[in-house]
Amino acid sequence: MLRLLRTTFVLGSCLLIGSQCWAAPPAEGKVVGDWEVLVTVPAHDGQAAITQKLAVPVPPVLEVVDEKHAALPVYNAQGPQYARGARLNALLAESLTAPDLLDPASVVVRTGPGETGELMERGKDYEFESRWGGLGRLPEGRIKEGQPCWISYHHTLQHLDSIVLTADGKIVYREGVAKSTVPRQPELNGGERRLINVWFTRTTDKLNDNQLFSIQETEYPEPAAASPSIAEQRIPKTMAKIRSGEKVRILAWGDSVTDAAYLSNRDQDRWQEQFVARLRKRFPNANIELVTEAWGGRNTGSYLGVPPGQPHNYQETVLDAKPDLIISEFVNDAGLNVDAVEARYSKLLADFEGIGAEWIILTPHYVRPDWMGLDRESDVDDDPRPYVKGLRLFSEKHNVALADAALRYGRLWRQGIPHNSIMINCINHPDPRGLKIFADALMQLFPEK
C-alpha cells in the first residue's frame, strides 16, 4: 500500500519551487468524517497556524432520461472493458467513456421514449459493462438490428475541487468545473493560495485521504543546466546545425500520443509542435523541418514487422526519411522489460547510426494507475514500470540523449494535479497540458543560449 508523503522540501525557512522560493510550507489535510476535512496551514513568518474543519460538498448524482440511440451494436463481451458497446453520451471521454461514473443499477432501456416503449431486460435483451458503460444488444434478445432504443441512467462527473486560502486569511472550499473527463480546478482570485486539491473520479459514499492532493510545488523543480548541455554532448551534429542555421530535419516517431488525432488543434498542441515552436524561439536562426511518423495503438515492434510497401514500414517511413534527429515516444512499448529494451533499442540505435541520425528517447507519460500496477495517483515520484528503468539504463550505457518526461509526470501530484485528470480518454491520451510536459523535458536538454 502506498502512503501519502508529507515531504515539504524545506531549505532554511522557504519551500523550494524550481528556481523560486515559496515562503509558505504546504498545508495538510485529513479526512475526519464522511464528508469533512480537517485542514492545517502551518505557522510561518510570524503568522499563527490555522486549523479549520471544512464540509466537502457531495458530488451530485445526475439523471439522464430517454437518451436516444439510433441502433445498438451487439454486445462484445470479449472486447476490452472500455469498448464493448454503445457509449453513453453523458460519459463521453474522447473515443471512450469515463469509467466508474455510471450507477449500474439505474440503467433502463426501452424501445420507445418514456412509458411508450417496451421495457428491455438486462442479461436477456441487452448487456453493458458496469464500470465503463458500453451497452449492446444480445442476439437472442428482443432488440433487433437497427432498432432505436431510449436509455435512461444516473451518473456522476469527475471533479477537481480546491481548498483555498483567501487573501483575508480564510480557508474555503471551492468547486471546480466538473466534466466526464479532464475536469478543471477552480480559478483563484488575487492574493489567494491553493492549498489542497480534492479529486473525485467515481461515485462514492464518503471521502478518503487518497483524494486529497496537498500543493507542495507550483512547478517542476528544474535541475541546474548541464554544461555543456545534453544536446551538445549527445546530439552534437544536430546542435551544430541548429546554431549555424543549416537545415535540420527532425522526425517525431511514435504512437497515438505522437499522432494525437484526438486533439482539436493538432498543428499547435502536439508535443512535437510545441517543442519545435519553443526551439525556434530559443534559436531564432534555426532552420527546422518537422516530420511526424506515428501509428496509433502500435509500438516499435509493430513497425519492425510491417512488410515493404505497406503503410508504416520501418525502413520506408523512418530510415528512408533521412532525418538528422529522431525523437521517439512509445508508451505502447511499456510492456518491454529491461532486457527487451536493451535488445530492441540496440537494433534501432544501430540503424539510426547507419543513416547518420542522432536520437532522443522520450520516456513515457503516466497512464491510468491500475495500468501501471498502482492503486493511487499520489506518492508516485518514481515510475514503477520496467520499461522506463530500461530506457534510463539504455541511454546511459549507449550515450543516447534521454528526455525524461516520466520524471516530470511523477511530480504532478506534488502540484495538486492527479495525472489521470489530464488524460482525455481517462487512460493514456494527454491533453495539451500533458503534451507540454514532453516539450518541457526536451527543452531541458538544450542550452538556453
N, C-alpha and C positions, 0 to 999 in steps of 0.2 A: 504493500500500500504506500503510495506516495504521500508525502505530507507537505503542507504549505510552509515554506520557509518565511521567516520574518527578517531575513538579512537586510541590512539598511545601507551597507557600503559607505559608512561614515568615515570621513577623514577629518580629524580635528573636530570642528563643530559644523561641518557642512556636508551635505549629501552630494556625491559626485554624479553628475548627469552629463555624460560625454565630456565636452570641454567646459561645461558650465558648472556652477556650484549652486545647488538648490538649498537654501538655508533651512528649510523645514524638513525634519525627518518624517518618514511615511506614517500615515495613520494605520491603526489596527482595527479590524472588525471581527466580531464574533457573534454567531447566531445564538440568541438566548431564548428564543421562543419560536413557534412555528413560523411566524411572520414578523419577527423582531430581531434587530441587530444592535449590539452594543458597540458604539464607535468611540475610539480613544485617539485624540490628537495629542501627541506627547508635548511636554513643556519644551520651550525653545526660545532663546534670545530674550529672556525676561517675561515671556508670555506663559501663563499658567497652563497646565494640561487641561484639556476639555474632554469630558466623558459624557456621552449622551446616548440614550436609547431611542431608536427610531423604529416606527412601524413601516414595514415594507408592503406596498400595495400588492394584493393578489392579482396576478395577470388574469384578465377576463377571459372567459370561455365564450367564443363567438359562434354564431349559428349560421349555417348556410342552408337555404331552403330551395329545393327544386332547381339544382344546378343541372342544366340540360346537356346531355352528351348525345350527339347525333347517332352514335353507334358505339358498342363496346367490343374490344378485341377479346379473343379467347384468353382466359387467364393462363399465364405461363408459370406454373408452379416450379419449374426447373430453372427459371431465369434468375438473374441477380435480384436480390431483395428490392432494389430500387427501380426495377424495370419489369414488373410482372403484369402490368395492365394499364388502363387509362389513368391519367394524372388528374387529381382533384385541383380545381383552379385556385382555390384559396391557399394551397400549399405549394404552389409552383416555386421551384428553385432551379433556375436555368432550364436544362433539359430534363430535370428530375423533379421530385417533390422533396420537401424537407421532412426528415423523419421525426417521429415522436411528438408531433403536434396534434395528430388526429386522436379523437376519442373513438376507439373502435366500436364501442357499444352503441354509439349514436347513429351509425350509418343506416340509412333507409334508402332502398332502391325501388322505384316504381316505373311502370311503363307509361305513365302519364303524369301531368302536374297535379299536385295536391292529392285529394282523395279520389280524383277521377281515374288515376292509374292503378293497375293491379299491383299489389304488394309482392315483391320478389323475396325469395328466401336465401340467405347466405348458406353456402355449402350444398345447395340444391340447384339454384338458378345462377348464382354468381359467387365469386370469392374475391378477397382482397388481402393484401399484405398489411398486417395491423400496424406496423411501425411506419412504413413508407407510403401506404395508402393506395398503391397501384391496384385498380379494380378491373376485373374482367368477367365475362360471362362463361358459364360452364356449358360445354357442347350438349350435354344431356338435359339442360335446363330449359325453361320457358322463354328465355330471351333469345330471339332469333338474330341471325347475322343481319346487320344493317338496321336493326330496330332501335329507335331512340329510347333513351332512359333518362329519368329525372332522379338525381341523387341529393339527399339531404344529410347533413352531418354537423357535428360540433368540433371545434378545433381551437387551439391557442396559436400565438405567434411567438417568434423569438424576440427577446427584449435584451438590450444592453443599457441598463439604467446606471445612474451615478449618485453617490453620496458626496455632497459638495460642501465646502466651507465657504460661506458667503463673505463679502467684503466687510460686513459688520460683525464677523465672528460667529455666525450661527451655522449649525450643521443641519442641512436639509437633504431630503431625498428628492431626486429629480428624474422623471421618466424620460427615456429616450424615444426614438422613433421605432416602433415595433413593426416587424416585417416577417414574412415567412423565411427570408434569408437575407443576410447582410444587414442586420438592424443597425441603426446609428445611435451612438451615445449622445446625450443631450449637449447642446451648446452651453458654454459658460459665459457669464456676464463679466464686465470689467472688475478686476480685483478678486475674482473668485479662484478657488483652487479645487481641482477634482481630487478627492481622497481615495475613493474605492468605487470600482465598477461592480455591478451585480448582473450576472449573466444567466438568462433563462433560455433553455433550449428545448424544453419539453413540458408537458403537463405535469404538475407536481402538487402534492397536498401540503408541502411545507418546504421551507428554505433549508439549505445546508451550507456549511463553511466552504465547500468546494466551489460554490457560486460567487464567492467574494474575491475580487482581484484588487488588492491594495496597490496604489500607484507608488512604485519605488523609483522609477525613472521616467523621464519625459521623452527620452530619445535613446537610441542605441549608443552605448559608450564607445565612440570611435577610438581605436588604438592610435598610438603615435605613428606617424607616417614612416614607412621604411625608407632608408636612404643607403644606396639607391633604391628606387621603388621596385615593387614586384614586377611591374611591366618592363622596367629597364633590365631587370635580372633575367626574366623568364620568357619574355616575348620581345627581345631587343630589335629584331628586324621590323616588326610592326610599329614599335615605338619610334624608331628612326624615321619611318615613312610618315607617321603622323606629324612629327616635328618638322620634317622637310617640306610637307605639302605634296609629296608624291602620292599618287592614288593608292589607297589600301582597300582591299575587298574583305569585308567581314561577313562570315557565314554564321547565322544563328541556326543551330541544328537541334531539333528536339521533338517533343511530343505535343499533346494538346495544349499544354501551358505555353509553349512557344508559338504554336499556331494561333491560339486564342480566338478561335472562331466564335466563342461565346461572348466576346466583347462587342459593345455597340460602336466603339471608336478604336478599332484595331490599329489604325495608322498612327495613332498618338499614344495609346495606352499599353501596347505590348512591351514586355521588358526590354526587348532589343531596340525598340523605337525610343523608349525613354533613355536608355543607355547611350545610344548614338547621339541623340539630341544634346545630352549633357557633355559628352565627349567633345562634340563640335564647339560647344560653348567654352570648354576649358582650353581647347586648342583651335582657335579661330582659323588658322591656316590649313587645318587638316582637310584632306580630300577623301572622304569616306564613302564607299559604296556598300550598302547593306543588302544582303541577300538572305532570305529565310527559306529553309527547308525543314518542314515539320509534318508529323504524321500522328494524328490523334489516336490515343489508345494503344500505341505501339512503343517499342523500345529499340535499343541499338541492335539487339539480336534480330528483330523483325527486319530492319534494314539489311542486315547481312544475308538474310535468307531470301530476298526478292530477286527473281531471275532477271537477267539483262533484258532491256526493252520494256520492262514493266514500271509503273509509277513507283517512285521511292527506292529504286535500285541504288544501293550504296555507292557503287563506282560512278554511276552516271550523275547522281544528284548531289553527292558530297565531294568526292575526289575530283571529278571532272569539272566541277565549278571553279577550280583553281583559286581557292581563297588564300589570302595572306594569313588570315586568322580565323580559326574555328572556335566558336563558343558553344559548348554543348550543355543542354538541360534535359535530363531524362529522369523525372520522378518515376517513370514506369520501369526503370532499371532497379528500383528499390528492392526487388526480390533477390538481387545478387548478394552473395556473401563476400567476405574479404578476398578469398582465393579466386572467386569468379570475377571479381572486379580486376584483379591483377592480370588474369588471363585475357579477358575480353578487351580491357583498355590498353593492354600492351600491344595487341594487334592493331587497335586504332592508332596508337601513337606511332607505330612503325609505318603505317600507311600515310599518316599525315607528314611525317618526316620525309617520306618518299616523294611527296609532291612539294616539299619546301614550305609547308604550312605550319604555323605556330598554333598553340591550343590553350584555351582557358576552359577549365571544367567548373561548372556551376553545381554546388551541392543543392539538393532539392529542398523545397519548402516542406513545412509540417503539413500533414493531411489529417483527416478525421482521427481523433485519438485512438479509437478502437482498431483502426487500420495500422496503427503504429505500436499496438500492444500496450496502450496506455489507458488508464481509467479516469483521467482528468487532463485539464489543459494548463494547470499551474504547476510551478516547481519542476519544470522540464527544460532546464538550460541545455543539457547535453542530449543531443539526438541519439536515441537508442538503436537506430537501425544499423545493422552491419554494413549495409551499402555505403552509408555516409562515412563510417570508420574506414572502409576500404578506399574510398576516394581520397581521404586525407592522407592515408598511408601511401597510396599510389603517387600522389602529387609530390610528396617529399622524396620518395625513392627515385622518381624519374625526372625531378626538377621541372614539373609541369605547373603552370600557374593555376591556382585554385581560388575561385570567388566563393566564399563560404556563406551563402545565403542561409543555410540551415542554422548557423550560429546566430544569425540575426533573428530568425524566426523563434529561436529558443528563448529569446529575451522579451518577446512581445507581452507575455503575461506580467512581466515587471512594469510594463507601461499600462497595465489595466486592460489589455486587449487580448481576449481569448483568440487563439489563432484561427479557430474554425469560424469565428464571426466574420472573417473576411473571405470565406470560400463561397463563391456564388452558387455552387451546386451542393453546398453543405458537405462536400467530400474533399475535393482536391483542385478546384479551379479558382485561383486567387483573383480578387478584384483588382482594379488599377493600383490601389494602395499596396496590396500584396505583391504585385509585379514590380512595384517601385523598389521593394527590398532587394530583388535581383540586381537592379540597376545600381543600388547603393553598394552592394557587395562588389560589383565590377568596378565602380569608380574608385573604391578603396585601393585598387591595385595600381592606379595611375598617379604620377606625380601631380601636385597641384599647380605647378608652373612648368 
